[in-house]
Amino acid sequence: MKVYIGPYRNSWACQVHYDYMNKKYGYHWPEYGKKGLLNKVEPFRETFLERLEDTLQWVYNHSINLYLNSRERKQSIRIDRYDTWSMDDTLALIIAPMLRQLKETKHGSPLVADEDVPESIRSTSAPPLENEYDTDDFHHDRWDWVLNEMIWAFEQKVKDDWESDYYEHHVLSPDEKNYDGFFGGSKLVCKDPKGLKAHQARITRGFHLFGKYYESLWD
């Protein structure tokens, strides 16, 4: 396998009004001239910056962004036959480090269903919200937990021999059933079947979470 994928093609965006409003009001901007909200005229500076932003964005979209959007993202991907002999192992080698980097560099968290996380960090366990549009105290904790489970699952897949922790060689005496002198009178025995089953169940759950939240894997 040989893969090269270049950076995304970024478009120019004007945010003079957006940055001004966020600095002045935070993320809850006032709304003017609507029933039930502020019955006032929008300040001149805010109106001017909004129109300036729209005008500059129109210029960008009809000039530099036309050129930037016409360029394709560079990518070169070659898949060899041996890459698909154990495709699940091959992908795990790539996915595990990508998930670790995503966890380190992410700037936000998507919505995670309560049913997918422990009860202690569910939204129902968080203090009541002051506003319905707020996020609860465990919002980011839920995504961190899901990421950790996905990372752990793919790391186990990379190890490839995790099952060996649950097996041991049992030496048989010549008079025991299944004794085979050719193999030294020993056989591989699962010493912790419940632990083995629980380990596999957690791996499977991590892969299930990866599929469920695949479209939330963004930075």
N, C-alpha and C positions, 0 to 999 in steps of 0.2 A: 504494500500500500504506500502510495505517495500522495499527499494532499497539500495543496497550497490554496488558501482562501484569503484574499486581500480584505482591507477594511471597507466598511460601508461607504457609499457615496453620500456625503452630507450636503444638504441644501442650505442656502443662506436664509436666515430668518431674522426679521426685525422685531425687537422686543422692548422698544423704548417705553411704550405705554404699559406693557405687562410688568416690566421691572419696576417702574414707578409705582404702580398700584400695589404690587406685592410689598414694596418697601414701606409704603404709607399705611396700608390696611392689613397686611398679612394676606392670608388666603380667603378671607371673607370680605369680598368687595361689596360696597353699597350698590343698590339698584335704585335708579332715579326715575321719577315720573310714573311709577306703577302703584296701583291701589294696594294699600296695606303695607307699602314700603316707604322709603323716603320721598316725601312729596316736595322735592326741591329740584332746582335746576342743577345739572351737572357742572362742577367748576370748570372755568375756561381752560385751565392748564390740562385737566384730564381729557377734555374734549379735543383740544389741540393735539395732544400726544397720541390719542387714539386715531385721529385722522392722519397724522404724520406716519404712524406705524402702518396703517392700511396702504397709504400711498407708496411708502418705501418697499413694502412687501410686494405690491403690484409690480414695481420696477424690477425687483429681484426675480420674481417669477417669470417675467418676460425678457430677461436678459441672462444673467449668470446661471440661474437655476435651470433654464432650458438646456444649457450646455452640460451642467453637472448631471441632470437627470437622464441625459442621452448616453452617458457613459455607463457601461456595464461593470459590475463588480468583478474583479479579477478572480478567477478560480481555475484550478487545475487538479483533477482528481483521477488517480489511477488505482483500480482495485485489482489485486492479484488473486489467483485462484485459491491460494492458501489462506487468504483473509477470510474466506467463507467456510473453511473447514470447521471452524468453531467460531462462527460469526458473533455469538453472544460474548465469548471471551475477548475477541478483537475489539468490539465496541466498548466493552467495559474498560479497556486500557485507555480509551479516549474520553469516555464520559466521566469517569471518576475524577480526573484532574480538572475537567471543565466545571464540574459541580463545586469542587473545592474553591476554585477561583471565583465563581459566581457568588458563593457565600461571603467571600472576603471583600468583594467589590460592589455588591448590590446596593442600590440606593432606595429601595422600597420593597414592599411586600404585597403580594396579591391576596385575595380573599381565600381563606382556607376553611373548609367545612369542619364544624365541631366534631363530626363523627370520625374524622381522620386523626385526631390528636387525643392525648390523655385528658381526662376530665379536669385536671388542675389548671390547664391553660385554655379551656374552652371559653367562648364569649359569655356563656352562662355563669362562669365562675368569676368573671371580672366585675368590678364595681359598676354601678349603673352609669349610663352615658348622660352627659348634660344636654347634648344635642344629638338628634338622630343621625346627622351626617358625620359625627365624630367616630374615630376608631377606638375600640376598647383597649385596655392596658395590655392585653395579651395578643394583640393583632400580629405584631412582629415575632413574638415568641412562637406562635403557631407555624409560621413559615420557616423559622430557624429549625424547629423540630422536624418538619417535613424534609428540609434539605439534609439534615443530619441523618435521617433514616435512609434517604436515597444514596447519600455518600457511603454510608456503612454497607449497604447492600451491594453496591458496585465494587467496593473494596474487597468484600468477601469473594465476589466473582473473580477478581484479579488474582486473589490468593490461590484459588483453584483446588487447594488441598485442605480447606477448613474442616472437612469431615473427619480428617485424621485425629482431631482433638477428641473425638467421641469413640474412637476404636482403640483396642489394644490386642496384642498377641497373647493368646491363651495356650499354654503348653499342656498337651494331653499325655496321659500315661498310655502305655501300649494296650491296656485293657479297656480304655474308654471308647465309647462310640465315636465314629468318624476319625479315628486315629489313622494317620497316614505317615508311615515312616519315611517316605520319600521327601516329605516337606518338614522333616524334623519333628513331627508330632505336635505341630502347633497350628492354630487357626486364628483368623482375625475375628474378634468378637466386639460387638457394640456394647460399651460399658455404660452408656447413658442415652438410651433411646428417647426419653422424654426431652432431654436437652438437645439432641440432634433434631428432633421434630420441631421444637420451638425455634431453633436457630434457622432452619429452613423456612419456617413460617414468617420469620422476621425479614428474611431476604426477599421472599415472595411479596410481602407487603411493601417493601421498599421499591420493588419494580412496579407494583401496582400504582403507588403514589407517583412514580416517575411518569407513567402513562397518563394518569389523571391530570397532573399539573404540568404536562409537557409544554403547553402553550403559555405557561406562566414563567418559563425559564428565560427571563430577560433581566438586564441590568438597568 
